[in-house]
Amino acid sequence: MAKSSTPRDREYYRYLAVSPTDRTWGLSVTGAGYQPAQPGSDVLPPRRHPPGHFYLWDAGRVLSEYAVVYVTHGAGEFDSHGTGPIGLTAGDALVLFPGVWHRYRPRKKTGWGIHWVHFQGDTADRLRADGVLKPDRAVLRIGLEPLILRAFRDVLDVLRAEPAGFVQIAAAKTLEIVARFAGAASAERSVPRLQEVVSRARLRLEEDPGGLPVVDEMIEEFDVSRTHFFRIFKEQTGQSPYKYHLQLKIRRAGEMLRDSNLTVKQISIALGFRNPYHFSKLFRTKTGTSPREYRHHWQAMATGEDASGG
């Protein structure tokens, strides 16, 4: 049903059955995932996905539910009965509708990465009826927004960890995504190119906090001078790209300590630290506590125990 995932290189997906109790909440997640495609590939949802989800490009597909899709890097193309053919690039979002034919795929030259969530329910139907969601505006040029990526990642994290009420938590996060889509699409703004480059770089680092901070590669890809990139990045974030990336890794480590059963060693490897000792030392420096103490504190909070150990 699901695959282990490392952002930017491995696919992860999960589909859920919706119970009558789930429907009472007004919005239910039926599936979510992350799909990468390397340059040279034209990956579509493959046949291991349930019937009705995988498709061939020439045929396209028609869903029985809604979906939101976010292109976080690369480029692609989209086509639907409501919009006709449209090119896609990083920062573009899709809203898919039940009963509306569509298809999308990455461009072979660039590949891409997309996050997606499928959902259904009365709340989504009302948003469509009220014109908040429109099939003829299925493509939204919302730009690269770290908070939107974080909401998508939160959905995947909660589906992996399955805490109490995880189905409803995933639904709430999905509604947040829809709200952020709507808000970002309605904001008319002109972003200077260097600011857009920094936004793309921040999203790249957000998407893969465990990867190496390949700043030089990003500078080459974005075709911007190193001096200007570092200056604008620090103006917007208050930190150098390297320090910003380390902050993301520490924050992600905290999430993994709270929400997974991975060992400290496994987390240090997943986030690209040299070794568990280096990870633990940096984590203590940044948070004031060791990874094990941090996990114990949150576990104690969750069970109602005395987090101080007293």
N, C-alpha and C positions, 0 to 999 in steps of 0.2 A: 504494500500500500504506500510505503514511503521510502525515501532513500536518505542516507546520511548526506549532509550538505556542508560544503565549504563555499562561502560566497564567491561568485565570479567564475567557478570552475565546475561545480557539481549541481546537478538538478535535485531539487527536493519537492515533493508534492504529497498531499494527503486529501482524501475525499471523506466526507462525513455523511452519515444517514441522519435525517431530520426527524425528530420525534414530535408527537402532538404537544408535549410540554415545551419543546424548543419553539414551536410556532407561536405560543402565547406571548413571546417576547417581541413579536412584530418583525424581527429580522433574524435569519438563521444562516450561518455559514455552511455551505455545502462542499467547499473545497478551497485549498490555497496552496501556493507553491512559488518556487523560484526556478526560472528556466534560463540557462545560459546557452549561447551559441557562439562558437569560435568563428573567426573569419574563414570563409570558404564553405560554411554550412548554411543550409536553409531550413533549420530545424522547425518542425511543426509538432504539436502534441502527438507523441508516438502511440502506437497501438497498445502499449501496456496501460494507457489511460483508459478509463471506462468508456463503453460505447456512448456516442453522443458528444464526446470531448475530443478524441483524435479525429483528424480529417486530412484529406488530400487537398492541395492548393486549388486545383481546378474545380473541385466540388464545393469547397468551403464548408460551413456548418451552420446549424441553427440550434441555439441553446434553449433549454426550458427554464432558465434562471438568468439572473443578472450577473455581471462580472465587472470588476475594475482591474485594469492592467496598467503598470507603470514601467516605462522604458528608462532604465537607470544608466545604461551606457550603450554605445553603438547606434545603429540606425536600422530602419526597416520600412515596411509598407503595410497599409491597411486598406481594406475595401469592404463596403457594406451597401445594402440596399438604401440605407438612409443617407450615406455620404458620398458614395463613389470612391475611386482610388485616391489615397492621400499618403504622402510620404511621412515617415516618423523619424524622430531623432531623440537623443537623450533629453529627458524632461517632459516628453509628451505622455499623456495619459489617455486611456481608452475606457469608455463606459459601454458595456455590451448589454443588450436587452433580450429578454425571452421572445422567441418568435421572429427575430430579425436576422436574416442571413448576413454572414460576415466571414472574413478571413484575414489573417495577418501573418507576417513572417519577417525574419531578419534579412538584411541585405548581405549577400555573400562576401562583399568586399570588407565589411566592418564587423559582422556578427553583432550580437547584442546581449544584454541581460534584462530580463523582465520579471517583475513580481506581480502576482495575480491572486485575486480572491473571488470566488463565486458565492453568490448568496441569493436568498429569496425571502419573501414575506410581505405583509401588508404595508409596512413602512416604506419599502422600496416602491411598491405599487402607488402609494400616495404621492411620493416624490415625483414619479413619472406623470401621474395625472395632473399634478400642480405645475408641471413644466420645469421643475428643478433639474430633472434628468430628461434629456431629449434625444431620441434616436438620430436626429439630423445634426446633433452636436456631439457625436460619439467620440471625437478626437478633441482633447483639450490641451492647449499649449500652456501648461502651467509652470514650466521651468523646473529646475532641479531644487527640490526642497528636502533638506535632511529630516525634517519632522514627518514628512509623508513617508519617506523610506523607513524611518524608525517605526511608524505605525504598521507598515507591512511586515517588518521583521518581528514586531511584537506579536502579530497574529501567528506567524510560524513558530515562534518560541512557545507560545501558550499551547499550540497544538502538539508540539513535541513533549512538553512537560506535563500536560494534562492536570493542572491543579484543580481543586474543587471549583466547579462552576466554569470550567474552561470554555465550554460551548458558548455561554453567554458573554464571557470576557472577549472571546474572538468576535462575537457579533458587535459588541460595543466598539471595539477597535476598528471594525469594518465601517461602522457608521461614522467614526472619526475620519477615516480615509475619504468617504463620500463628502463629508462636510469640508475637509481641506481641499479636495478637488474643486468643489463649487466655489469656495472662497478664493482660491488661487486663480481660477479661470475668470472670475469677475473683476479681478484687480488689474486695471490697465496701467502698465508701467513700461518704461524703456530702460533696460539695464545696460550700462556701458559694457563693452566687450570684456575688459579685464575683470570686472566684477562677475560677469557670467562665467569666465574661465575659473575664477576662484570658487564659485558656487559648484561648478562641475567637479573641481578637484576635491572639495569638501565632501561631495556626495560619493566620489570614488573611494575616499578614505573611510567614510561611514559604511559603505557597502562591504568593505573588506578590511575590518580593523586588524585581522590577523596577518594580512599580507605585508610585505616590505613596503616602506614609504617610498615608492618609486617616483620621487619628485622629478628627477631629471627626465624620466620617460614621459611623465605628464606634460612637462614644459615643452618637450619636443612634439608631442602629439597636438598640443594646443597652439603651437607656433607662436610663443610669446617669450620675451627675453626673461632670463632667470632673475635679473635685478628687479624688473617691474613685477614679476610674479610674486617674489618674496615680499616686496614692499606692500603690494595691495592685499596679499594674504594676511599679513600682520595687521594692516589697518582694519580689515574686516573681522578678524578673529582675536586680535590681541596676542597672537602666538605665531611662532614659525611653523611651517608645515610639519616639521618633525615633532615638535612639542605637542602640536594639535593632535597628531596621529597617536602619540603615546597616551594622551588623555582619553582618546576614544578607546584604546586598547584596555586601559584600566577600567573605564566605565563598563565596557563589554565583559570584562572579567568579573566585575561585581554582579552583572546580570546572570552570568553562567554559574557563579557560586550560589546565588539565590535560587535559581530556577532549574538547575540540572543536578544530576548525580555524578557528573564528571569529577575525577580526582584533580587535585591541584596540578599534578604533573600533566594530565591530559589537557587541562585548560591552558597551561603554559605553552604546550606544543601547538594547540589549535590557534593561539594568538601570536605565534611566531617569536616567543622569547627564547633567549639562548639556552636556558635551562630553568628548572623549577626554582633554584636558589635565586637566580637573577630576577625572576618574576616576583617571588615573595618579597624580596628586598625592595623592588620598585613599588609594589602594591602597598607595603607598609609605609614607605616614604610619602606616597600620594594620599593615602586614606587614614594613616595613623593606626592601622591595625593589620595583622597578618591575614592572609587568605583564609586560614582555618578558623581564626577568631571571628572573622567577618561572617563566614558561613554559620558558625555556631550561634552567633547573635541573631541572624535572621531565622534560623530554624527554631530557636527559642521563642522568638516573637510569634512565629506561626503557630506554635503549640501552646502559647500562653505561659511558658515557663519564665523564670527569672533570667533575663538575658545576661545579667552580670555574673551569673553562676553562684550568687549568694543565696 
